[in-house]
């Protein structure tokens, strides 16, 4: 399996962030990331002829209530099988700065997104849970092995995938960690030293498991 697009996607979004004012918050950065990951799926996981892809697709949310029955939330990439209508929900993060400080928030967001996808709803009851039981959800996080701004190692505080699969067994967590030269002293030097995928063996194994389920 080729992981080049995963590495390139991160390098491109970091480059955009540092070469544009407020680049890390730009929709252009999001578009770059979505485009690379979309192509990765079509190259390595699914057949482009059999699946359609939609960016930022709004889907029904389990937090809908009788007062707000049409509540939705956005999925970064949603692949739909043209024949079976099976969905693959892909939720993306490309982290650059303050990773350790925000790790708990990232973890809470992940659990919340699972609940919004598969949870029991005041408005929908267990309808969404049943409708989405065969769908696949993949959380992809791209990050440097050490924080680019501080140079500190960070601890992953996101929930274990076993906890996520309590919502649905077809949930995957794919963390892609890019190597950084720890001897570099400035953020610019650390960015320029970004290299290979540190956990490539793990990435390949998880992607293989995803392909089997799909």
Phi and psi restraints in degrees (value plus and minus 20) as a CYANA .aco file:
   2 UNK   PHI    -118.6   -78.6
   2 UNK   PSI     103.9   143.9
   3 UNK   PHI    -125.1   -85.1
   3 UNK   PSI     -11.9    28.1
   4 UNK   PHI     -74.1   -34.1
   4 UNK   PSI     -61.7   -21.7
   5 UNK   PHI     -86.4   -46.4
   5 UNK   PSI     -49.9    -9.9
   6 UNK   PHI     -86.0   -46.0
   6 UNK   PSI     -65.2   -25.2
   7 UNK   PHI     -83.7   -43.7
   7 UNK   PSI     -67.1   -27.1
   8 UNK   PHI     -84.7   -44.7
   8 UNK   PSI     -54.2   -14.2
   9 UNK   PHI     -81.1   -41.1
   9 UNK   PSI     -62.0   -22.0
  10 UNK   PHI     -89.8   -49.8
  10 UNK   PSI     -63.6   -23.6
  11 UNK   PHI     -79.6   -39.6
  11 UNK   PSI     -58.7   -18.7
  12 UNK   PHI     -89.0   -49.0
  12 UNK   PSI     -62.2   -22.2
  13 UNK   PHI     -90.0   -50.0
  13 UNK   PSI     -56.0   -16.0
  14 UNK   PHI     -85.2   -45.2
  14 UNK   PSI     -62.4   -22.4
  15 UNK   PHI     -80.5   -40.5
  15 UNK   PSI     -61.5   -21.5
  16 UNK   PHI     -85.1   -45.1
  16 UNK   PSI     -61.1   -21.1
  17 UNK   PHI     -79.8   -39.8
  17 UNK   PSI     -62.2   -22.2
  18 UNK   PHI    -105.6   -65.6
  18 UNK   PSI     -33.7     6.3
  19 UNK   PHI    -124.9   -84.9
  19 UNK   PSI     -19.2    20.8
  20 UNK   PHI    -154.1  -114.1
  20 UNK   PSI     120.4   160.4
  21 UNK   PHI     -81.9   -41.9
  21 UNK   PSI     108.3   148.3
  22 UNK   PHI      35.3    75.3
  22 UNK   PSI      11.9    51.9
  23 UNK   PHI     -82.9   -42.9
  23 UNK   PSI     -50.1   -10.1
  24 UNK   PHI     -91.3   -51.3
  24 UNK   PSI     -30.6     9.4
  25 UNK   PHI    -131.7   -91.7
  25 UNK   PSI     -13.7    26.3
  26 UNK   PHI    -100.3   -60.3
  26 UNK   PSI     125.6   165.6
  27 UNK   PHI     -87.6   -47.6
  27 UNK   PSI     -44.1    -4.1
  28 UNK   PHI     -85.2   -45.2
  28 UNK   PSI     -61.1   -21.1
  29 UNK   PHI     -79.2   -39.2
  29 UNK   PSI     -63.9   -23.9
  30 UNK   PHI     -81.1   -41.1
  30 UNK   PSI     -62.9   -22.9
  31 UNK   PHI     -82.6   -42.6
  31 UNK   PSI     -58.9   -18.9
  32 UNK   PHI     -82.3   -42.3
  32 UNK   PSI     -67.7   -27.7
  33 UNK   PHI     -82.3   -42.3
  33 UNK   PSI     -67.5   -27.5
  34 UNK   PHI     -79.0   -39.0
  34 UNK   PSI     -61.9   -21.9
  35 UNK   PHI     -84.1   -44.1
  35 UNK   PSI     -64.3   -24.3
  36 UNK   PHI     -85.1   -45.1
  36 UNK   PSI     -64.0   -24.0
  37 UNK   PHI     -90.3   -50.3
  37 UNK   PSI     -56.6   -16.6
  38 UNK   PHI     -76.2   -36.2
  38 UNK   PSI     -67.7   -27.7
  39 UNK   PHI     -86.8   -46.8
  39 UNK   PSI     -55.3   -15.3
  40 UNK   PHI     -79.8   -39.8
  40 UNK   PSI     -63.8   -23.8
  41 UNK   PHI     -82.3   -42.3
  41 UNK   PSI     -64.8   -24.8
  42 UNK   PHI     -91.2   -51.2
  42 UNK   PSI     -47.5    -7.5
  43 UNK   PHI    -100.6   -60.6
  43 UNK   PSI     -56.3   -16.3
  44 UNK   PHI    -138.6   -98.6
  44 UNK   PSI     -38.7     1.3
  45 UNK   PHI    -141.6  -101.6
  45 UNK   PSI     -67.0   -27.0
  46 UNK   PHI    -150.4  -110.4
  46 UNK   PSI     144.6   184.6
  47 UNK   PHI    -109.5   -69.5
  47 UNK   PSI      99.6   139.6
  48 UNK   PHI     -79.3   -39.3
  48 UNK   PSI     -46.6    -6.6
  49 UNK   PHI     -92.4   -52.4
  49 UNK   PSI     -40.9    -0.9
  50 UNK   PHI    -124.8   -84.8
  50 UNK   PSI     -29.0    11.0
  51 UNK   PHI    -149.7  -109.7
  51 UNK   PSI     125.2   165.2
  52 UNK   PHI    -127.6   -87.6
  52 UNK   PSI     129.0   169.0
  53 UNK   PHI    -143.5  -103.5
  53 UNK   PSI     113.3   153.3
  54 UNK   PHI    -143.5  -103.5
  54 UNK   PSI     112.8   152.8
  55 UNK   PHI    -105.2   -65.2
  55 UNK   PSI     123.7   163.7
  56 UNK   PHI      27.9    67.9
  56 UNK   PSI      30.4    70.4
  57 UNK   PHI     -98.7   -58.7
  57 UNK   PSI     110.8   150.8
  58 UNK   PHI    -107.7   -67.7
  58 UNK   PSI     106.7   146.7
  59 UNK   PHI    -147.5  -107.5
  59 UNK   PSI     142.6   182.6
  60 UNK   PHI     -81.8   -41.8
  60 UNK   PSI     122.5   162.5
  61 UNK   PHI    -132.1   -92.1
  61 UNK   PSI     119.4   159.4
  62 UNK   PHI     -87.5   -47.5
  62 UNK   PSI     -33.7     6.3
  63 UNK   PHI    -105.2   -65.2
  63 UNK   PSI     -13.0    27.0
  64 UNK   PHI     -81.4   -41.4
  64 UNK   PSI     125.6   165.6
  65 UNK   PHI    -150.0  -110.0
  65 UNK   PSI     147.5   187.5
  66 UNK   PHI     -76.6   -36.6
  66 UNK   PSI     -48.8    -8.8
  67 UNK   PHI     -98.9   -58.9
  67 UNK   PSI     -45.9    -5.9
  68 UNK   PHI    -157.1  -117.1
  68 UNK   PSI      48.5    88.5
  69 UNK   PHI     -91.1   -51.1
  69 UNK   PSI     -37.8     2.2
  70 UNK   PHI    -122.4   -82.4
  70 UNK   PSI      -0.5    39.5
  71 UNK   PHI     -79.9   -39.9
  71 UNK   PSI     114.8   154.8
  72 UNK   PHI    -151.3  -111.3
  72 UNK   PSI     150.7   190.7
  73 UNK   PHI    -165.4  -125.4
  73 UNK   PSI     141.5   181.5
  74 UNK   PHI    -116.8   -76.8
  74 UNK   PSI     118.0   158.0
  75 UNK   PHI    -124.2   -84.2
  75 UNK   PSI     110.0   150.0
  76 UNK   PHI     -75.8   -35.8
  76 UNK   PSI     -72.7   -32.7
  77 UNK   PHI    -152.6  -112.6
  77 UNK   PSI     108.9   148.9
  78 UNK   PHI    -144.2  -104.2
  78 UNK   PSI      96.9   136.9
  79 UNK   PHI    -119.0   -79.0
  79 UNK   PSI     113.1   153.1
  80 UNK   PHI    -144.2  -104.2
  80 UNK   PSI     106.8   146.8
  81 UNK   PHI     -89.7   -49.7
  81 UNK   PSI     106.2   146.2
  82 UNK   PHI     -83.0   -43.0
  82 UNK   PSI     -47.9    -7.9
  83 UNK   PHI    -116.0   -76.0
  83 UNK   PSI     -72.1   -32.1
  84 UNK   PHI    -108.7   -68.7
  84 UNK   PSI     -38.0     2.0
  85 UNK   PHI      49.3    89.3
  85 UNK   PSI      -5.8    34.2
  86 UNK   PHI     -84.5   -44.5
  86 UNK   PSI     123.1   163.1
  87 UNK   PHI    -128.5   -88.5
  87 UNK   PSI     124.3   164.3
  88 UNK   PHI    -138.9   -98.9
  88 UNK   PSI      96.0   136.0
  89 UNK   PHI    -118.2   -78.2
  89 UNK   PSI     103.5   143.5
  90 UNK   PHI    -137.2   -97.2
  90 UNK   PSI     101.3   141.3
  91 UNK   PHI    -135.0   -95.0
  91 UNK   PSI     104.7   144.7
  92 UNK   PHI    -134.4   -94.4
  92 UNK   PSI     124.2   164.2
  93 UNK   PHI    -159.9  -119.9
  93 UNK   PSI     116.6   156.6
  94 UNK   PHI    -144.7  -104.7
  94 UNK   PSI      83.4   123.4
  95 UNK   PHI    -116.0   -76.0
  95 UNK   PSI     118.9   158.9
  96 UNK   PHI    -143.4  -103.4
  96 UNK   PSI     -74.1   -34.1
  97 UNK   PHI    -141.3  -101.3
  97 UNK   PSI     135.8   175.8
  98 UNK   PHI      38.0    78.0
  98 UNK   PSI      14.8    54.8
  99 UNK   PHI     -84.4   -44.4
  99 UNK   PSI     -69.1   -29.1
 100 UNK   PHI     -81.6   -41.6
 100 UNK   PSI     -62.2   -22.2
 101 UNK   PHI     -83.5   -43.5
 101 UNK   PSI     -54.3   -14.3
 102 UNK   PHI    -120.6   -80.6
 102 UNK   PSI     -16.2    23.8
 103 UNK   PHI     -78.7   -38.7
 103 UNK   PSI     -61.3   -21.3
 104 UNK   PHI     -84.8   -44.8
 104 UNK   PSI     -59.4   -19.4
 105 UNK   PHI     -84.4   -44.4
 105 UNK   PSI     -60.4   -20.4
 106 UNK   PHI     -81.4   -41.4
 106 UNK   PSI     -61.9   -21.9
 107 UNK   PHI     -83.4   -43.4
 107 UNK   PSI     -64.8   -24.8
 108 UNK   PHI     -83.0   -43.0
 108 UNK   PSI     -57.2   -17.2
 109 UNK   PHI     -83.3   -43.3
 109 UNK   PSI     -61.7   -21.7
 110 UNK   PHI     -81.0   -41.0
 110 UNK   PSI     -67.9   -27.9
 111 UNK   PHI     -82.5   -42.5
 111 UNK   PSI     -61.5   -21.5
 112 UNK   PHI     -82.0   -42.0
 112 UNK   PSI     -57.5   -17.5
 113 UNK   PHI     -89.1   -49.1
 113 UNK   PSI     -56.9   -16.9
 114 UNK   PHI     -81.1   -41.1
 114 UNK   PSI     -64.3   -24.3
 115 UNK   PHI     -84.6   -44.6
 115 UNK   PSI     -59.0   -19.0
 116 UNK   PHI     -87.6   -47.6
 116 UNK   PSI     -49.7    -9.7
 117 UNK   PHI     -99.4   -59.4
 117 UNK   PSI     -66.2   -26.2
 118 UNK   PHI    -139.4   -99.4
 118 UNK   PSI     -22.7    17.3
 119 UNK   PHI     -95.5   -55.5
 119 UNK   PSI     145.7   185.7
 120 UNK   PHI     -93.0   -53.0
 120 UNK   PSI     123.3   163.3
 121 UNK   PHI    -143.3  -103.3
 121 UNK   PSI     120.8   160.8
 122 UNK   PHI     -82.7   -42.7
 122 UNK   PSI     -52.2   -12.2
 123 UNK   PHI    -111.8   -71.8
 123 UNK   PSI     -65.0   -25.0
 124 UNK   PHI    -116.8   -76.8
 124 UNK   PSI     -28.5    11.5
 125 UNK   PHI      41.9    81.9
 125 UNK   PSI    -151.6  -111.6
 126 UNK   PHI    -120.3   -80.3
 126 UNK   PSI      -3.5    36.5
 127 UNK   PHI     -79.2   -39.2
 127 UNK   PSI     -68.4   -28.4
 128 UNK   PHI     -85.4   -45.4
 128 UNK   PSI     -59.4   -19.4
 129 UNK   PHI     -77.7   -37.7
 129 UNK   PSI     -65.9   -25.9
 130 UNK   PHI     -91.6   -51.6
 130 UNK   PSI     -62.6   -22.6
 131 UNK   PHI     -83.6   -43.6
 131 UNK   PSI     -51.9   -11.9
 132 UNK   PHI    -123.2   -83.2
 132 UNK   PSI      -7.7    32.3
 133 UNK   PHI     -82.6   -42.6
 133 UNK   PSI     -48.6    -8.6
 134 UNK   PHI    -119.2   -79.2
 134 UNK   PSI     -20.7    19.3
 135 UNK   PHI     -94.7   -54.7
 135 UNK   PSI     145.6   185.6
 136 UNK   PHI    -142.1  -102.1
 136 UNK   PSI     114.3   154.3
 137 UNK   PHI    -140.5  -100.5
 137 UNK   PSI     112.4   152.4
 138 UNK   PHI    -149.9  -109.9
 138 UNK   PSI      99.7   139.7
 139 UNK   PHI    -115.7   -75.7
 139 UNK   PSI      95.1   135.1
 140 UNK   PHI    -130.3   -90.3
 140 UNK   PSI     102.4   142.4
 141 UNK   PHI    -140.5  -100.5
 141 UNK   PSI     103.1   143.1
 142 UNK   PHI    -125.9   -85.9
 142 UNK   PSI     109.9   149.9
 143 UNK   PHI    -176.9  -136.9
 143 UNK   PSI     136.9   176.9
 144 UNK   PHI     -99.5   -59.5
 144 UNK   PSI     137.3   177.3
 145 UNK   PHI     -88.5   -48.5
 145 UNK   PSI     -46.5    -6.5
 146 UNK   PHI    -151.8  -111.8
 146 UNK   PSI     139.3   179.3
 147 UNK   PHI     -86.2   -46.2
 147 UNK   PSI     111.6   151.6
 148 UNK   PHI     -88.7   -48.7
 148 UNK   PSI     -53.7   -13.7
 149 UNK   PHI    -101.3   -61.3
 149 UNK   PSI     -61.9   -21.9
 150 UNK   PHI    -120.1   -80.1
 150 UNK   PSI     -43.9    -3.9
 151 UNK   PHI      61.0   101.0
 151 UNK   PSI     -15.7    24.3
 152 UNK   PHI    -105.0   -65.0
 152 UNK   PSI     129.7   169.7
 153 UNK   PHI     -95.0   -55.0
 153 UNK   PSI     124.7   164.7
 154 UNK   PHI    -138.4   -98.4
 154 UNK   PSI     132.4   172.4
 155 UNK   PHI    -122.5   -82.5
 155 UNK   PSI     113.0   153.0
 156 UNK   PHI     -93.2   -53.2
 156 UNK   PSI      94.2   134.2
 157 UNK   PHI    -127.9   -87.9
 157 UNK   PSI      -9.9    30.1
 158 UNK   PHI     -93.5   -53.5
 158 UNK   PSI     137.6   177.6
 159 UNK   PHI     -86.3   -46.3
 159 UNK   PSI     129.2   169.2
 160 UNK   PHI     -86.4   -46.4
 160 UNK   PSI     125.0   165.0
 161 UNK   PHI     -79.4   -39.4
 161 UNK   PSI     -48.6    -8.6
 162 UNK   PHI     -82.2   -42.2
 162 UNK   PSI     -52.0   -12.0
 163 UNK   PHI     -93.1   -53.1
 163 UNK   PSI     -55.5   -15.5
 164 UNK   PHI     -87.1   -47.1
 164 UNK   PSI     -56.2   -16.2
 165 UNK   PHI     -93.5   -53.5
 165 UNK   PSI     -22.8    17.2
 166 UNK   PHI     -85.8   -45.8
 166 UNK   PSI     -47.0    -7.0
 167 UNK   PHI     -97.4   -57.4
 167 UNK   PSI     -61.2   -21.2
 168 UNK   PHI    -183.6  -143.6
 168 UNK   PSI     115.2   155.2
 169 UNK   PHI     -89.3   -49.3
 169 UNK   PSI     -33.5     6.5
 170 UNK   PHI    -118.8   -78.8
 170 UNK   PSI      17.2    57.2
 171 UNK   PHI    -125.7   -85.7
 171 UNK   PSI     114.2   154.2
 172 UNK   PHI    -147.3  -107.3
 172 UNK   PSI     130.2   170.2
 173 UNK   PHI    -143.6  -103.6
 173 UNK   PSI      92.5   132.5
 174 UNK   PHI    -134.5   -94.5
 174 UNK   PSI      82.5   122.5
 175 UNK   PHI    -116.4   -76.4
 175 UNK   PSI     108.2   148.2
 176 UNK   PHI    -137.5   -97.5
 176 UNK   PSI      91.6   131.6
 177 UNK   PHI    -128.5   -88.5
 177 UNK   PSI     101.1   141.1
 178 UNK   PHI    -113.8   -73.8
 178 UNK   PSI     117.7   157.7
 179 UNK   PHI     -88.9   -48.9
 179 UNK   PSI     125.3   165.3
 180 UNK   PHI    -153.2  -113.2
 180 UNK   PSI     119.2   159.2
 181 UNK   PHI     -93.2   -53.2
 181 UNK   PSI      90.0   130.0
 182 UNK   PHI     -88.7   -48.7
 182 UNK   PSI     -33.0     7.0
 183 UNK   PHI    -102.2   -62.2
 183 UNK   PSI     -32.5     7.5
 184 UNK   PHI     -92.8   -52.8
 184 UNK   PSI     122.5   162.5
 185 UNK   PHI    -122.0   -82.0
 185 UNK   PSI     -39.0     1.0
 186 UNK   PHI    -138.3   -98.3
 186 UNK   PSI     140.8   180.8
 187 UNK   PHI     -80.8   -40.8
 187 UNK   PSI     -62.1   -22.1
 188 UNK   PHI     -81.3   -41.3
 188 UNK   PSI     -62.7   -22.7
 189 UNK   PHI     -85.7   -45.7
 189 UNK   PSI     -59.6   -19.6
 190 UNK   PHI     -85.7   -45.7
 190 UNK   PSI     -60.6   -20.6
 191 UNK   PHI     -81.4   -41.4
 191 UNK   PSI     -63.7   -23.7
 192 UNK   PHI     -87.6   -47.6
 192 UNK   PSI     -38.8     1.2
 193 UNK   PHI    -112.2   -72.2
 193 UNK   PSI     -23.3    16.7
 194 UNK   PHI     -73.0   -33.0
 194 UNK   PSI     110.3   150.3
 195 UNK   PHI    -152.0  -112.0
 195 UNK   PSI    -141.6  -101.6
 196 UNK   PHI     -97.9   -57.9
 196 UNK   PSI     150.3   190.3
 197 UNK   PHI    -100.5   -60.5
 197 UNK   PSI      96.4   136.4
 198 UNK   PHI     -80.9   -40.9
 198 UNK   PSI     -59.9   -19.9
 199 UNK   PHI    -130.6   -90.6
 199 UNK   PSI      22.5    62.5
 200 UNK   PHI     -79.6   -39.6
 200 UNK   PSI     -59.3   -19.3
 201 UNK   PHI     -79.9   -39.9
 201 UNK   PSI     -63.3   -23.3
 202 UNK   PHI     -85.0   -45.0
 202 UNK   PSI     -62.4   -22.4
 203 UNK   PHI     -79.9   -39.9
 203 UNK   PSI     -66.8   -26.8
 204 UNK   PHI     -81.3   -41.3
 204 UNK   PSI     -61.7   -21.7
 205 UNK   PHI     -83.6   -43.6
 205 UNK   PSI     -64.4   -24.4
 206 UNK   PHI     -86.8   -46.8
 206 UNK   PSI     -62.1   -22.1
 207 UNK   PHI     -82.3   -42.3
 207 UNK   PSI     -58.5   -18.5
 208 UNK   PHI     -82.4   -42.4
 208 UNK   PSI     -60.3   -20.3
 209 UNK   PHI     -85.3   -45.3
 209 UNK   PSI     -58.0   -18.0
 210 UNK   PHI     -82.5   -42.5
 210 UNK   PSI     -64.8   -24.8
 211 UNK   PHI     -81.0   -41.0
 211 UNK   PSI     -57.8   -17.8
 212 UNK   PHI     -84.5   -44.5
 212 UNK   PSI     -60.8   -20.8
 213 UNK   PHI     -90.4   -50.4
 213 UNK   PSI     -59.4   -19.4
